[in-house]
Amino acid sequence: MQTPLQGQEILAWFGLLAIPLIAIVFLASRRRAFPTRKLAWLVFLPVILSTGLVAAAPWIATNSMSNLFVVPLTTGAMILLLLADAALLLMFAVDLGLIASPANLQVERDIARIQSLGKKTTVTLRLANLGQRTLSIDLKDDVPLEAESVPNKLQLKLPGLSRATLRYTLRSTMRGRYTFEYVYMTIGSPGGLWRAYHRYPLAQETQVYPNLQQLREYALLSRTNRLSLMGLRKARRVGQDHDFERLRDFTRDDNYKLIDWRSTARRQRLIVKDFQATRSQRLMLMLDCGRMMTNESAGQTLFDHSINANLMLAHVALSQGDAVGMLVFSDGVHSYVPPRSGMGQMNRFLHVLFDRFPQMVESRYDEAFLYLSSHCRRRSLVVLTSNIIDEINGNQIQAYLASLAGKHLPLGVLLRDRRIFQHLADPHPVGQELYLAAAAADIVHWRLQVLASLRRKGVLMLDVFPEQITAPLINQYLEVKARHLL
């Protein structure tokens, strides 16, 4: 009869498995592989059985009052347990060794170099399996945090010596310059017990530009004489420009004196003459990207709202034949685009603005206006888009905008903080709301005094909410053109 094994003998038997187990763990770490749920289930049962027998046998043998309940671990039983565990370890090792090498895969990515903010674009990934075996692949691209991808992870089985094309949709939520560094994937072993993690270097840069959807809407509505749908009104001209431009259909806002009766009789509908506005005027856009423009409204910073409105204004002015320039500043002058005409100027503006963000720094109006005076000597409509919160920056804006009057035609665009004006909406505030409303009323009263002071000094002023800036700004520009203020 075989005698039960002692504790030291049991440990010696299981010590024989330590060497192959350590070797498998080392090989898995070198191949960057991790076990799957299938491997965990295979390990679970024999480990529980052998561990339970080893742990329970000495206790039962010592504490049992009857030999019927003694479960001795004989040499033969131990050999069977060891063989079962060794077979599992061998299966794990073989399956681990059969994982495909990263060199067996080739990956390529096609992505647009330029994208529009918030607009969906398609990214294409091409995979080539150079090996003989079918590969189970889970793949994820290195999508920046400022973008959303659908689907987030891609899965496929790629047969040997074949290619596959995968696509996903990308939508950028923030403009700027972003780099896709790697393509991450896990490759399954033939038996499905392991998955190896690989990272393929595939650096590509993409640039996210502001969305120009409103420019396309303007072009469409302009061709059909329906700009009023965008909130743009037709400014009444003081006098008329006499350079004939085109004939077009009569609209409700047209002067009856402009009707061309010969063309009307020929086409059997009212036709009016369009005359060109005065061209070759200059427009200089000054964009503040300091701390005053870091507040958010409707999910965007004040600076993003100012970008959208100023790009729209630049598009309208360029289509009118004017020369448009741009100066971006905060604690210094960051970018300057000299005034030029032609729609090619829009590309220069986009390149300057797409990766520019507001900073928590004090804006240096003195440096910005000094730079403007030395680089823009011809009389221009100077549009400054900024914000005022306290008397310090309010006094600076007053001083420097007023200093332009006479040499240039200054236009100040101040963006409102909707949270301040919301406290004034309640006609009967109570408790804490009463104090908040009083503080808001004091700020608004001071703001109105600044606006009135600037208007008395010959500065055109707009005081608007950020999400409503576009239409009033363009209407003000069209009024300047119609009244020949430049």
C-alpha positions as CSV (number, residue, x, y, z in Angstrom):
1,M,0.0,0.0,0.0
2,Q,1.4,3.4,-1.0
3,T,2.1,5.8,1.9
4,P,0.8,9.4,1.9
5,L,3.2,12.0,0.9
6,Q,4.5,14.5,3.4
7,G,4.2,18.2,3.0
8,Q,7.8,18.7,2.0
9,E,7.5,15.9,-0.6
10,I,4.4,17.6,-2.1
11,L,6.1,20.9,-2.4
12,A,9.1,19.2,-4.1
13,W,6.7,17.6,-6.6
14,F,5.0,20.9,-7.4
15,G,8.4,22.7,-7.5
16,L,9.0,20.7,-10.7
17,L,6.3,22.9,-12.4
18,A,7.8,26.2,-11.3
19,I,10.5,26.2,-14.0
20,P,8.2,25.8,-17.0
21,L,5.7,28.2,-15.4
22,I,8.3,30.9,-15.0
23,A,9.5,30.3,-18.6
24,I,6.0,30.8,-19.9
25,V,5.5,34.0,-17.9
26,F,8.8,35.3,-19.2
27,L,8.0,34.4,-22.8
28,A,4.6,36.1,-22.5
29,S,6.2,39.3,-21.2
30,R,8.7,39.3,-24.1
31,R,6.0,38.8,-26.6
32,R,3.7,41.4,-24.9
33,A,1.0,38.8,-24.6
34,F,-1.8,38.4,-22.0
35,P,-4.0,35.5,-21.2
36,T,-7.6,35.4,-22.5
37,R,-10.7,34.3,-20.6
38,K,-10.5,30.9,-22.3
39,L,-7.1,30.2,-20.7
40,A,-8.4,31.3,-17.3
41,W,-11.2,28.8,-17.5
42,L,-8.8,26.0,-18.4
43,V,-6.5,26.9,-15.6
44,F,-9.3,27.2,-13.1
45,L,-10.4,23.6,-12.7
46,P,-7.1,21.6,-12.4
47,V,-5.6,24.4,-10.2
48,I,-8.6,24.3,-7.8
49,L,-8.5,20.5,-7.7
50,S,-4.8,20.1,-7.1
51,T,-4.7,23.0,-4.7
52,G,-7.7,21.7,-2.8
53,L,-6.2,18.2,-2.4
54,V,-2.8,19.5,-1.3
55,A,-4.4,21.9,1.2
56,A,-7.0,19.5,2.6
57,A,-5.1,16.3,2.9
58,P,-2.9,17.1,5.9
59,W,-5.8,18.7,7.8
60,I,-8.1,15.7,7.1
61,A,-5.4,13.2,8.0
62,T,-4.7,15.0,11.3
63,N,-8.2,15.8,12.4
64,S,-10.3,12.9,11.1
65,M,-11.5,10.4,13.7
66,S,-12.0,7.7,11.1
67,N,-9.6,6.4,8.5
68,L,-12.6,6.3,6.1
69,F,-12.3,10.0,5.6
70,V,-8.6,10.2,5.1
71,V,-7.6,11.2,1.6
72,P,-4.0,10.3,1.2
73,L,-2.0,11.8,-1.6
74,T,0.1,8.9,-2.9
75,T,2.9,9.1,-5.3
76,G,0.7,7.8,-8.1
77,A,-2.0,10.4,-7.5
78,M,0.6,13.1,-7.4
79,I,2.1,12.0,-10.7
80,L,-1.3,12.1,-12.4
81,L,-1.9,15.7,-11.1
82,L,1.6,16.8,-12.2
83,L,1.1,15.3,-15.7
84,A,-2.2,17.1,-16.1
85,D,-0.7,20.4,-15.0
86,A,2.3,19.8,-17.2
87,A,0.1,19.1,-20.2
88,L,-1.8,22.3,-19.6
89,L,1.5,24.2,-19.4
90,L,2.8,22.6,-22.6
91,M,-0.4,23.6,-24.4
92,F,-0.1,27.2,-23.1
93,A,3.5,27.4,-24.2
94,V,2.9,26.0,-27.7
95,D,-0.1,28.3,-28.3
96,L,2.0,31.2,-27.0
97,G,4.8,30.4,-29.3
98,L,2.5,30.2,-32.4
99,I,1.4,33.9,-32.1
100,A,2.2,35.7,-35.3
101,S,5.1,38.0,-35.3
102,P,4.4,41.8,-35.8
103,A,6.6,41.6,-38.9
104,N,3.9,39.5,-40.6
105,L,1.5,42.5,-40.6
106,Q,1.7,45.7,-42.6
107,V,-0.5,48.7,-41.8
108,E,-1.3,51.8,-43.8
109,R,-3.6,54.7,-43.0
110,D,-5.3,57.2,-45.3
111,I,-6.5,60.4,-43.5
112,A,-7.3,63.8,-44.9
113,R,-4.6,66.3,-44.1
114,I,-7.1,69.1,-43.6
115,Q,-10.5,68.6,-41.9
116,S,-13.3,70.9,-40.9
117,L,-14.4,71.3,-37.3
118,G,-17.4,69.2,-36.4
119,K,-17.6,67.6,-39.9
120,K,-17.4,63.9,-40.2
121,T,-14.6,62.4,-42.3
122,T,-13.7,58.8,-43.2
123,V,-10.3,57.3,-42.2
124,T,-9.1,54.2,-44.0
125,L,-6.8,51.5,-42.6
126,R,-5.3,48.9,-44.9
127,L,-3.8,45.7,-43.5
128,A,-1.7,43.0,-45.2
129,N,-1.1,39.6,-43.7
130,L,2.2,38.3,-45.0
131,G,2.0,35.0,-43.0
132,Q,0.3,31.7,-43.8
133,R,-2.1,31.6,-40.8
134,T,-5.4,33.3,-40.3
135,L,-5.1,36.1,-37.7
136,S,-7.8,37.3,-35.3
137,I,-7.2,41.1,-34.9
138,D,-8.6,43.7,-32.6
139,L,-7.5,47.2,-33.9
140,K,-7.8,50.7,-32.5
141,D,-6.3,53.8,-34.1
142,D,-4.5,56.5,-32.1
143,V,-7.4,59.0,-32.2
144,P,-6.7,62.3,-30.3
145,L,-8.8,63.1,-27.2
146,E,-10.2,66.1,-29.2
147,A,-11.9,63.8,-31.7
148,E,-14.5,61.1,-31.8
149,S,-14.3,57.9,-33.7
150,V,-17.2,55.5,-34.7
151,P,-16.7,52.6,-34.2
152,N,-14.1,53.0,-31.5
153,K,-12.6,49.6,-32.0
154,L,-12.4,47.4,-35.2
155,Q,-12.3,43.6,-35.3
156,L,-11.6,41.2,-38.2
157,K,-10.2,37.8,-39.1
158,L,-7.5,38.2,-41.8
159,P,-6.6,35.0,-43.7
160,G,-3.1,34.3,-44.6
161,L,-1.5,36.1,-47.6
162,S,-4.4,38.5,-47.9
163,R,-5.3,42.2,-47.5
164,A,-8.2,44.0,-45.8
165,T,-9.5,47.5,-45.8
166,L,-11.2,49.0,-42.7
167,R,-12.9,52.3,-42.3
168,Y,-14.2,54.4,-39.4
169,T,-15.7,57.8,-39.1
170,L,-13.8,60.6,-37.4
171,R,-15.3,63.9,-36.1
172,S,-13.1,66.5,-34.6
173,T,-14.5,68.5,-31.7
174,M,-11.7,71.1,-31.5
175,R,-9.7,72.9,-34.2
176,G,-5.9,72.6,-34.2
177,R,-3.0,70.5,-35.3
178,Y,-3.1,66.8,-34.3
179,T,-0.8,63.8,-34.8
180,F,-1.9,60.2,-35.1
181,E,1.2,58.4,-33.7
182,Y,0.4,54.7,-33.7
183,V,-2.0,52.0,-34.7
184,Y,-2.7,49.7,-31.7
185,M,-3.8,46.1,-32.2
186,T,-4.0,42.8,-30.4
187,I,-3.4,39.5,-32.3
188,G,-4.9,36.3,-31.0
189,S,-3.0,33.0,-30.8
190,P,-4.2,30.0,-32.9
191,G,-5.8,28.3,-29.9
192,G,-7.3,31.5,-28.6
193,L,-5.5,31.3,-25.2
194,W,-3.4,34.4,-25.7
195,R,-3.6,37.9,-27.3
196,A,-0.4,39.7,-28.1
197,Y,-0.4,43.5,-27.9
198,H,1.4,45.4,-30.7
199,R,1.9,49.1,-31.5
200,Y,2.7,50.0,-35.1
201,P,4.3,53.5,-35.6
202,L,2.4,55.3,-38.3
203,A,2.8,59.1,-37.6
204,Q,0.5,61.3,-39.6
205,E,-0.5,64.9,-39.0
206,T,-3.9,66.4,-39.6
207,Q,-5.1,70.0,-39.3
208,V,-8.6,70.8,-38.2
209,Y,-9.8,74.1,-39.6
210,P,-12.8,76.1,-38.5
211,N,-16.0,75.0,-40.2
212,L,-16.9,77.2,-43.2
213,Q,-20.5,76.0,-43.5
214,Q,-21.8,79.5,-42.9
215,L,-19.7,80.8,-45.8
216,R,-21.3,78.3,-48.2
217,E,-24.7,79.3,-46.9
218,Y,-23.9,82.9,-47.5
219,A,-22.7,82.2,-51.1
220,L,-25.9,80.3,-51.8
221,L,-28.3,82.9,-50.3
222,S,-26.3,85.7,-52.0
223,R,-26.9,84.1,-55.4
224,T,-30.6,83.9,-54.8
225,N,-30.9,87.3,-53.1
226,R,-32.2,85.8,-49.8
227,L,-29.5,87.1,-47.4
228,S,-32.2,88.3,-45.0
229,L,-32.6,84.7,-44.0
230,M,-29.2,85.0,-42.3
231,G,-30.2,88.2,-40.5
232,L,-28.4,90.4,-43.0
233,R,-30.2,93.5,-44.1
234,K,-29.7,95.6,-47.2
235,A,-28.2,98.9,-46.3
236,R,-29.6,101.9,-48.0
237,R,-26.9,103.7,-49.9
238,V,-26.3,107.4,-49.5
239,G,-26.0,108.3,-53.2
240,Q,-25.3,105.6,-55.8
241,D,-22.2,104.0,-57.3
242,H,-22.4,104.2,-61.0
243,D,-20.2,101.2,-62.1
244,F,-22.7,98.8,-63.5
245,E,-22.2,95.2,-62.3
246,R,-25.2,93.0,-63.4
247,L,-28.9,92.5,-64.0
248,R,-31.0,90.5,-61.5
249,D,-34.5,89.8,-60.5
250,F,-36.3,92.5,-58.4
251,T,-36.6,91.9,-54.7
252,R,-38.8,93.7,-52.2
253,D,-36.0,95.8,-50.8
254,D,-35.0,97.3,-54.2
255,N,-35.5,100.9,-55.2
256,Y,-38.0,101.2,-58.0
257,K,-35.6,103.7,-59.7
258,L,-33.2,100.8,-60.4
259,I,-35.7,98.9,-62.5
260,D,-34.4,98.3,-66.1
261,W,-37.6,98.5,-68.1
262,R,-36.2,97.2,-71.3
263,S,-35.0,94.0,-69.7
264,T,-38.3,93.8,-67.7
265,A,-40.3,93.9,-71.0
266,R,-38.0,91.3,-72.6
267,R,-38.2,88.8,-69.7
268,Q,-41.7,89.5,-68.6
269,R,-40.7,90.1,-65.0
270,L,-39.2,92.9,-63.0
271,I,-35.4,93.3,-63.5
272,V,-33.2,95.7,-61.7
273,K,-29.6,96.9,-62.2
274,D,-26.9,96.2,-59.7
275,F,-24.1,98.7,-59.3
276,Q,-20.7,97.9,-57.8
277,A,-19.9,99.4,-54.4
278,T,-16.7,101.3,-54.0
279,R,-13.9,98.8,-54.2
280,S,-10.3,98.6,-53.0
281,Q,-11.1,99.8,-49.5
282,R,-9.2,98.2,-46.6
283,L,-10.4,96.2,-43.7
284,M,-8.1,95.2,-40.8
285,L,-9.4,92.6,-38.3
286,M,-7.8,92.6,-34.8
287,L,-8.6,89.5,-32.7
288,D,-7.8,89.4,-29.0
289,C,-6.9,86.0,-27.8
290,G,-6.0,86.9,-24.2
291,R,-7.7,86.0,-20.9
292,M,-10.8,88.1,-21.8
293,M,-11.6,85.6,-24.6
294,T,-11.3,82.4,-22.6
295,N,-14.9,82.4,-21.3
296,E,-17.3,80.0,-22.9
297,S,-20.8,80.5,-24.4
298,A,-22.9,77.9,-26.1
299,G,-20.1,75.4,-25.8
300,Q,-17.4,77.5,-27.5
301,T,-14.9,80.1,-26.2
302,L,-15.5,83.7,-27.0
303,F,-12.4,83.5,-29.2
304,D,-14.0,80.7,-31.3
305,H,-17.1,82.8,-31.7
306,S,-15.0,85.8,-32.8
307,I,-13.1,83.6,-35.3
308,N,-16.4,82.4,-37.0
309,A,-17.8,86.0,-37.2
310,N,-14.5,87.6,-38.5
311,L,-14.0,84.9,-41.1
312,M,-17.5,85.5,-42.3
313,L,-16.9,89.3,-42.4
314,A,-13.6,88.7,-44.3
315,H,-15.4,86.5,-46.9
316,V,-18.1,89.2,-47.4
317,A,-15.5,92.0,-47.7
318,L,-13.3,90.0,-50.1
319,S,-16.4,89.3,-52.3
320,Q,-17.0,93.1,-52.3
321,G,-13.5,93.6,-53.7
322,D,-12.0,95.0,-50.6
323,A,-8.6,94.2,-49.2
324,V,-8.7,92.5,-45.8
325,G,-5.9,91.9,-43.3
326,M,-5.7,90.3,-39.8
327,L,-3.7,90.8,-36.6
328,V,-3.9,88.3,-33.8
329,F,-2.5,89.2,-30.4
330,S,-2.6,88.5,-26.6
331,D,0.5,89.3,-24.6
332,G,2.2,90.0,-27.9
333,V,1.5,90.0,-31.6
334,H,1.2,86.4,-32.7
335,S,0.3,86.7,-36.3
336,Y,-0.1,89.4,-38.9
337,V,-1.6,89.0,-42.4
338,P,-1.1,92.1,-44.6
339,P,-4.3,93.4,-46.3
340,R,-4.9,91.9,-49.7
341,S,-7.8,91.3,-52.0
342,G,-8.9,88.1,-53.6
343,M,-10.4,84.9,-52.1
344,G,-7.0,83.4,-51.7
345,Q,-6.7,85.6,-48.6
346,M,-9.2,83.3,-46.8
347,N,-6.6,80.4,-46.9
348,R,-4.1,82.7,-45.2
349,F,-6.6,83.5,-42.5
350,L,-7.4,79.9,-41.9
351,H,-3.8,78.9,-41.7
352,V,-3.2,81.6,-39.1
353,L,-6.3,80.8,-36.9
354,F,-6.7,77.0,-37.0
355,D,-4.2,76.3,-34.2
356,R,-4.6,79.5,-32.3
357,F,-6.3,79.3,-28.9
358,P,-7.0,81.9,-26.1
359,Q,-4.5,82.1,-23.4
360,M,-4.7,83.1,-19.7
361,V,-2.5,86.1,-20.2
362,E,-3.1,89.8,-20.0
363,S,-3.6,91.3,-23.5
364,R,-1.0,93.9,-24.5
365,Y,-3.1,96.4,-26.5
366,D,-0.2,98.8,-26.6
367,E,2.0,96.4,-28.5
368,A,-0.9,95.4,-30.8
369,F,-1.8,99.0,-31.8
370,L,1.8,100.0,-32.1
371,Y,2.3,97.2,-34.5
372,L,-0.8,98.2,-36.4
373,S,0.3,101.8,-36.7
374,S,3.7,100.8,-38.2
375,H,2.3,98.2,-40.6
376,C,-1.0,99.7,-41.7
377,R,-0.7,103.3,-42.7
378,R,-3.5,103.6,-45.2
379,R,-6.9,104.5,-43.9
380,S,-8.8,101.3,-43.0
381,L,-11.8,100.0,-41.1
382,V,-10.2,98.5,-38.0
383,V,-12.4,95.9,-36.3
384,L,-11.3,95.0,-32.8
385,T,-13.1,92.0,-31.3
386,S,-12.5,91.7,-27.6
387,N,-14.3,91.8,-24.2
388,I,-14.2,94.1,-21.2
389,I,-14.6,92.8,-17.6
390,D,-12.8,95.3,-15.4
391,E,-11.7,98.9,-15.6
392,I,-8.1,98.1,-16.4
393,N,-8.7,96.5,-19.8
394,G,-11.8,98.7,-20.3
395,N,-9.6,101.9,-20.1
396,Q,-7.0,100.4,-22.4
397,I,-9.6,99.6,-25.1
398,Q,-11.0,103.1,-24.7
399,A,-7.7,104.8,-25.1
400,Y,-6.3,102.8,-28.0
401,L,-9.5,102.6,-30.0
402,A,-10.1,106.4,-29.6
403,S,-6.6,107.1,-30.8
404,L,-7.4,105.5,-34.1
405,A,-10.3,107.9,-34.8
406,G,-9.4,110.3,-37.6
407,K,-6.6,108.2,-39.1
408,H,-8.7,105.1,-39.4
409,L,-12.3,104.2,-38.9
410,P,-12.4,102.0,-35.7
411,L,-15.1,99.5,-34.9
412,G,-15.1,97.9,-31.5
413,V,-17.0,94.6,-31.0
414,L,-17.5,93.8,-27.4
415,L,-18.9,90.4,-26.5
416,R,-21.4,90.1,-23.7
417,D,-21.3,87.6,-20.8
418,R,-24.7,86.0,-21.0
419,R,-24.5,84.9,-17.3
420,I,-24.4,88.6,-16.2
421,F,-27.4,89.5,-18.3
422,Q,-29.4,86.5,-17.1
423,H,-29.4,87.9,-13.6
424,L,-31.2,91.0,-14.9
425,A,-34.0,89.0,-16.5
426,D,-35.9,88.4,-13.3
427,P,-38.0,91.5,-12.6
428,H,-38.5,90.5,-8.9
429,P,-35.3,89.0,-7.5
430,V,-35.4,87.7,-3.9
431,G,-32.7,86.8,-1.5
432,Q,-29.3,86.1,-2.9
433,E,-30.6,86.7,-6.4
434,L,-31.3,90.3,-5.4
435,Y,-27.6,90.9,-4.6
436,L,-26.5,89.2,-7.8
437,A,-28.9,91.3,-9.9
438,A,-27.6,94.5,-8.2
439,A,-24.0,93.5,-9.0
440,A,-24.9,92.6,-12.6
441,A,-26.8,95.9,-13.0
442,D,-23.7,97.8,-11.8
443,I,-21.5,96.0,-14.3
444,V,-23.9,96.6,-17.2
445,H,-24.2,100.3,-16.3
446,W,-20.4,100.6,-16.3
447,R,-20.3,98.8,-19.7
448,L,-22.8,101.2,-21.2
449,Q,-20.8,104.1,-20.0
450,V,-17.7,102.7,-21.8
451,L,-19.7,102.3,-25.0
452,A,-21.2,105.8,-24.8
453,S,-17.8,107.3,-24.2
454,L,-16.3,105.5,-27.3
455,R,-19.1,106.5,-29.5
456,R,-18.7,110.1,-28.5
457,K,-15.0,109.9,-29.6
458,G,-16.0,108.7,-33.1
459,V,-15.7,104.9,-32.5
460,L,-18.3,102.6,-34.0
461,M,-19.4,100.1,-31.3
462,L,-21.2,96.8,-31.2
463,D,-22.3,95.1,-28.0
464,V,-23.6,91.7,-28.7
465,F,-23.9,88.2,-27.4
466,P,-21.1,85.9,-28.7
467,E,-23.4,83.5,-30.6
468,Q,-25.3,86.4,-32.2
469,I,-22.2,88.3,-33.4
470,T,-22.1,87.5,-37.1
471,A,-25.2,89.2,-38.5
472,P,-24.7,92.6,-36.6
473,L,-21.0,92.7,-37.6
474,I,-21.7,92.2,-41.3
475,N,-24.6,94.6,-41.2
476,Q,-22.3,97.3,-39.6
477,Y,-19.7,96.7,-42.4
478,L,-22.4,97.0,-45.1
479,E,-23.6,100.2,-43.5
480,V,-20.1,101.6,-43.5
481,K,-19.8,100.8,-47.2
482,A,-23.2,102.2,-48.1
483,R,-22.6,105.5,-46.2
484,H,-19.0,105.9,-47.7
485,L,-17.5,106.3,-44.3
486,L,-14.2,105.2,-45.5
